[in-house]
Amino acid sequence: MFSDPQKNIEQAQIPLGATVADLGSGSGHYARALSKAVGENGKVYAVDIQKDLLTKLKNEAMKEKMSNIEVVWGDVEKEKGTKLKDQSLDAVVISNLLFQIDDVGALAIETQRIVKKGGVVIIIDWSDSFGGLGPEQSKVFDKTNAGNFFSSRGFLFEREIDTGKHHYGIIMRKV
């Protein structure tokens, strides 16, 4: 892994007790980092379309006694596809996902629906294609495009975070 989920989540300053989601959670690196950040009184929803990865994450979370993680089989590119309640989240993490999906606009709309006013979206993705590392060049979804998509859906750029050599990280707040 080229970008450290624990370090990235620490920079996002998510408070104890927060309710958060890891959209496109995959194997759950961010879900587990979020679990530690929000503590036992917080809640983490790990949303992914791949059932096998969710099963693996659920089993690992049980082994690690992370009872605040709930896996959700859902499609982040569909309206209400995350199955999460409207304006129910303090924060959402979208990591290494933008280059993989077909409809980033739909993802931004779904994120806008589930994040509370004043909540944040933490976007972490590949900054470029690096000769076989990360996505092919035509699929890179750069920082400017990510910021523009979320700005057009009711989020304001707040700040950047240091996510390592091959990634960018931005935090945007819902207004």
For each residue, the residues with C-beta under 8 A, 3 or more apart:
1: 4 5 29
2: 133 134 164 165 166 167
3: 8 95 96 124 163 164 166 167 169
4: 1 7 8 164
5: 1 8 9 29 30 32 33 95
6: 9 10 33 36
7: 4 10 11 162
8: 3 4 5 11 12 30 33 95 122 124 161 163 169
9: 5 6 12 14 30 33 34 36 37 93 122
10: 6 7 13 37
11: 7 8 161 162 169
12: 8 9 37 91 93 120 122 161 171
13: 10
14: 9 18 20 34 37 38 90 91
15: 18 38 90
16: 37 38 39 41 42
17: 38 39 41 42
18: 14 15 37 38 42 43 90 91
19: 38 42 43 45 88 89 90
20: 14 34 37 38 42 43 44 45 89 90 91 92 93
21: 44 45 46 47 82 84 89 91 92 93 114
22: 25 28 30 31 34 44 45 46 47 92 93 95
23: 47 76 82 92 93 94 97 107 110 111
24: 47 48 76 94 95 96 97 100 101
25: 22 28 30 31 46 47 48 53 54 57 71
26: 29 48 50 53 96
27: 53 56 57
28: 22 25 31 32 46 53 56 57 60 61 69
29: 1 5 26 32 33 95
30: 5 8 9 22 25 33 34 93 95
31: 22 25 28 34 35 44 46 57 61 69
32: 5 28 29 35 36 60 61 64 66 69
33: 5 6 8 9 29 30 36 37
34: 9 14 20 22 30 31 37 38 42 44 93
35: 31 32 38 42 44 61 66 68 69
36: 6 9 32 33 39 66
37: 9 10 12 14 16 18 20 33 34 42
38: 14 15 16 17 18 19 20 34 35 41 42 43 44 68
39: 16 17 36 42 68
40: 67 68
41: 16 17 38 68
42: 16 17 18 19 20 34 35 37 38 39 68
43: 18 19 20 38 68 70
44: 20 21 22 31 34 35 38 66 68 69 70
45: 19 20 21 22 70 71 72 82 84 89
46: 21 22 25 28 31 54 57 69 70 71 72
47: 21 22 23 24 25 72 73 74 76 82 83 84
48: 24 25 26 53 54 71 72 73 74
49: 73 74 75 76
50: 26 53 54
51: 54 55 73
52: 55 56
53: 25 26 27 28 48 50 56 57
54: 25 46 48 50 51 57 58 71 72 73
55: 51 52 58 59 71
56: 27 28 52 53 59 60
57: 25 27 28 31 46 53 54 60 61 69 71
58: 54 55 61 62 69 71
59: 55 56 62 63
60: 28 32 56 57 63 64
61: 28 31 32 35 57 58 64 66 67 69 71
62: 58 59 65 66 67
63: 59 60
64: 32 60 61
65: 62
66: 32 35 36 44 61 62 69
67: 40 61 62
68: 35 38 39 40 41 42 43 44
69: 28 31 32 35 44 46 57 58 61 66
70: 43 44 45 46
71: 25 45 46 48 54 55 57 58 61
72: 45 46 47 48 54 82 83 84
73: 47 48 49 51 54
74: 47 48 49 78 81 82 83 84
75: 49 78 81 82
76: 23 24 47 49 81 82 97 101 106 107 110
77: 81 101 102 103 106 107 110
78: 74 75 81 106 110
79: 106 109 110 113
80: 83 110 113
81: 74 75 76 77 78 110
82: 21 23 45 47 72 74 75 76 110 114
83: 47 72 74 80
84: 21 45 47 72 74 88 89 114
85: 88 114
86: 113 114
87: 113 114 115 116 117
88: 19 84 85 114 116
89: 19 20 21 45 84 92 114 115 116 119
90: 14 15 18 19 20 115 116 119 120
91: 12 14 18 20 21 115 119 120 121 122
92: 20 21 22 23 89 111 114 115 119 120 121 122
93: 9 12 20 21 22 23 30 34 121 122 124
94: 23 24 97 98 107 111 121 122 123 124 125
95: 3 5 8 22 24 29 30 122 123 124 125
96: 3 24 26 99 100 124 125 126 167
97: 23 24 76 94 100 101 107 125
98: 94 101 104 107 123 125 141 146
99: 96 125 126 134 135 139 140 141
100: 24 96 97 135 139
101: 24 76 77 97 98 104 107
102: 77
103: 77 106 107
104: 98 101 107 108 141 145 146 149
105: 108 109 149
106: 76 77 78 79 103 109 110
107: 23 76 77 94 97 98 101 103 104 110 111
108: 104 105 111 112 149 150 152 153
109: 79 105 106 112 113 153
110: 23 76 77 78 79 80 81 82 106 107 113 114
111: 23 92 94 107 108 114 115 121 150 153
112: 108 109 115 153 154 155 174
113: 79 80 86 87 109 110
114: 21 82 84 85 86 87 88 89 92 110 111
115: 87 89 90 91 92 111 112 119 120 121 174
116: 87 88 89 90 119 174
117: 87 174 175
118: 173 174
119: 89 90 91 92 115 116 173 174
120: 12 90 91 92 115 158 171 172 173 174
121: 91 92 93 94 111 115 150 155 171 172 174
122: 8 9 12 91 92 93 94 95 161 169 170 171
123: 94 95 98 146 150 169 170 171 172
124: 3 8 93 94 95 96 161 163 167 168 169
125: 94 95 96 97 98 99 141 143 146 167 168
126: 96 99 129 130 134 135 140 141 166 167
127: 140 142 143 166 167 168
128: 134 137 140 142 166
129: 126 133 134 135 136 137 139 140
130: 126 133 134 166
131:
132:
133: 2 129 130 166
134: 2 99 126 128 129 130 140 166
135: 99 100 126 129 139 140
136: 129 139 140
137: 128 129 140
138:
139: 99 100 129 135 136
140: 99 126 127 128 129 134 135 136 137
141: 98 99 104 125 126 145 146
142: 127 128 145 146 168
143: 125 127 146 147 160 168 170
144: 147 148
145: 104 141 142 148 149
146: 98 104 123 125 141 142 143 149 150 168 170
147: 143 144 150 151 157 170 172
148: 144 145 151 152
149: 104 105 108 145 146 152 153
150: 108 111 121 123 146 147 153 155 172
151: 147 148 155 156 157 172
152: 108 148 149
153: 108 109 111 112 149 150
154: 112 174 175
155: 112 121 150 151 172 173 174 175
156: 151 172 173 175
157: 147 151 170 172
158: 120 170 171 172 173
159: 170 171
160: 143 168 169 170 171
161: 8 11 12 122 124 169 170 171
162: 7 11 169
163: 3 8 124 167 168 169
164: 2 3 4 167
165: 2
166: 2 3 126 127 128 130 133 134
167: 2 3 96 124 125 126 127 163 164
168: 124 125 127 142 143 146 160 163
169: 3 8 11 122 123 124 160 161 162 163
170: 122 123 143 146 147 157 158 159 160 161
171: 12 120 121 122 123 158 159 160 161
172: 120 121 123 147 150 151 155 156 157 158
173: 118 119 120 155 156 158
174: 112 115 116 117 118 119 120 121 154 155
175: 117 154 155 156
